[in-house]
Amino acid sequence: MGTKGQETRDRIIRAARHLFHDRGYTNTSIEDICSESGVRRGNLYFYFSSKEVLAYAAIDDALRREFPFIERATAGETNPLGKIDLMLDGMVGYVIDRGCTGG
């Protein structure tokens, strides 16, 4: 994907993240995301086949940007419950370090 295409995709994801955070998934429409991102509906569907696919991309983006330590913190742990414990510990520490700001 070219630079312009990646920028458009990222703009859609940022808009979706913002709206999902403010309104919730159910109360956010594709039209809302198009309006917020400045992208036409057909262009949005070029990058994401559905709102659900876009939501997964938004979650992946949030995890990568907001919680980059999760993969490192859980590396080597094979027990799923152990991974969850490590992930939650890391998230709590991250939020405390940020002064508990943000949603």
C-alpha positions in Angstrom: 0.0 0.0 0.0 1.4 3.4 -1.0 2.0 6.2 1.4 -1.2 8.0 0.5 -3.2 4.8 0.8 -1.7 4.2 4.2 -2.5 7.7 5.3 -6.1 7.3 4.3 -6.4 4.0 6.1 -4.8 5.5 9.2 -7.2 8.5 9.1 -10.2 6.1 9.0 -8.8 4.1 11.9 -8.2 7.2 14.0 -11.7 8.5 13.3 -13.2 5.1 14.2 -11.2 4.9 17.4 -12.3 8.4 18.4 -16.0 7.7 17.7 -16.0 4.2 19.2 -14.4 5.7 22.3 -16.9 8.6 22.6 -20.1 7.0 21.4 -19.5 3.2 21.5 -19.4 0.8 18.7 -23.2 0.4 18.4 -23.9 4.1 18.3 -21.3 4.8 15.7 -22.4 4.5 12.0 -20.3 4.1 8.9 -21.6 7.6 7.9 -20.2 9.0 11.2 -16.8 7.5 10.5 -16.9 8.8 6.9 -17.8 12.3 8.1 -15.2 12.3 10.9 -12.4 11.0 8.6 -13.4 13.0 5.5 -13.4 9.8 3.5 -16.2 8.7 1.2 -18.1 5.5 1.9 -16.8 3.7 -1.1 -13.2 4.6 -0.2 -13.8 3.3 3.4 -15.0 0.0 2.0 -12.0 -0.2 -0.2 -9.9 -0.5 3.0 -12.4 -2.3 5.3 -15.1 -4.7 4.2 -17.3 -4.0 7.2 -17.6 -2.0 10.3 -16.6 -5.1 12.3 -13.4 -5.4 10.3 -12.7 -1.8 10.9 -13.4 -2.2 14.7 -10.8 -5.0 14.8 -8.3 -2.8 13.0 -9.0 0.0 15.5 -8.5 -2.4 18.4 -5.2 -3.6 16.9 -4.1 0.0 16.4 -5.0 0.9 20.0 -3.1 -2.0 21.4 0.0 -1.2 19.3 0.0 2.5 20.1 -1.4 2.6 23.6 0.0 -0.6 25.1 3.2 -1.5 23.2 4.5 -3.4 26.2 1.8 -6.1 26.1 3.6 -8.4 23.7 6.9 -8.0 25.5 5.3 -8.5 29.0 3.6 -11.7 28.0 6.4 -13.2 26.0 7.4 -16.6 27.2 4.2 -17.2 29.1 2.3 -20.2 27.7 -0.6 -20.3 30.2 -3.5 -18.2 28.9 -4.5 -17.1 32.4 -0.9 -16.2 33.1 -0.8 -14.1 30.0 -4.0 -12.3 31.1 -2.5 -11.6 34.5 0.7 -10.2 33.0 -1.3 -8.1 30.5 -3.5 -6.6 33.2 -0.6 -5.9 35.5 1.2 -4.1 32.6 -2.0 -2.1 31.8 -2.5 -1.0 35.4 1.1 0.1 35.6 0.9 2.0 32.3 -2.3 3.8 33.4 -0.8 4.7 36.7 2.4 6.0 35.1 0.3 8.2 32.8 -1.5 9.7 35.8 -4.8 7.9 34.9 -5.6 10.3 32.1 -7.5 9.4 29.0 -10.2 6.9 28.4 
